[in-house]
Amino acid sequence: MDNRTQALEEIQETGFAIDELTLYLDTHPLDSEALDTFEHARQKRYNLLKSYADKYEPLNPYLVNPKTNNETESYSKYLNRKHFTWTDGPLPWDNQGGV
């Protein structure tokens, strides 16, 4: 498994944990331990998404930076040009890692 696939899996795992915590917190909104765990997971997922966007391409439009899109130029259709896209590289569901 390559680094890109591992990064996607970690993002998905953290997202799953956030979804589960959200369901729990819907019925237990004052649980301080769950709130702390949720905040930790939320920050971790944001950092993972930001890191992924910096290395590959943004997975959502909130992390698009037209000045630095795909600086590695490994997938861009617009090499060395400022552009808007969050699909420079293969999409996560395109099964690039053979998983």
N, C-alpha and C positions, 0 to 999 in steps of 0.2 A: 504494500500500500504506500503510495507516495505522500509527501507532506501536504499537498493540496487536499487529498481525500481525507487525511487525518484531521486537518483543520476543519473541514466541512462536518465531519462526524462529531467533533467536539462542540461545534456551534449547535448542531442538532440536539445533542445530548443536553446541553445547557438550556436550550429552548424548551425541551420536554420537561425538565425540572421546573422551569418557570411556569409552564402551563399547569403542572400538577400543583405547585404551590398556590397558584391563582385560584384553582378550584377549592383548595383547602381554606385559603384566606377569605373566600366568599362567605364561608360559614363560620369562620373563626377570626374575625377581623382584628381582634385585640391580642392575638398570640404573638408575643414579642419575639420569641425564638424563631417562629416562622417568618415574621417580618424581617428579621435580621438575615435569615437564610435567603429570603426573596431578594433583598437588596444586594447581597453578595452575588447571587446568581445573575441578577440584572446587570450589575456592573461588569461581571466577568463576560457575559455574552456581548455586551457593547464593546469591550476591549478585544474580544475574539473577532467580532465583525470588523472592527477598525483595522486590526492587524491583517485580516484576510484581504480587505480592500486595498491596503497599502502594498501587499505582496502580489495580489492577483487582480481582482476587480471587485467593485462593490456589489454586494448581494441585495441591496435595496437602494432606492433613490436618495435616502437620507445621508448616505455616505459618499455620494458622487461628488468628486472635486474635478471640474473640467481642466484645471491646471495640471493635475498630476495623474489623471486616468491612465492606468496601465503603463507606468513608467518603465517597466521591464520590456515593453514593446513585444511581448511574446505572442499576443493575440490580436492586437489592435489593427483595425482596418484603416486607421488614420494616424500612421506613424508620424511622430514629431509634430503633431498638430493638436492644439487645444480643441477639445470636442466634448460633447455630452453623450455619454452612453454608460449604461451599467451592464451591458452585455458584451463587452470586448472579448471575454474569454468564453470557454464552454460553460453552458448553464449547468447548475448542479445536477439536474436530472438527466443530463446527456450521457451519464455513465462513462466518463472519461477514464476513471481509475480501474475499470474492469470489475467493479464490485457488484 
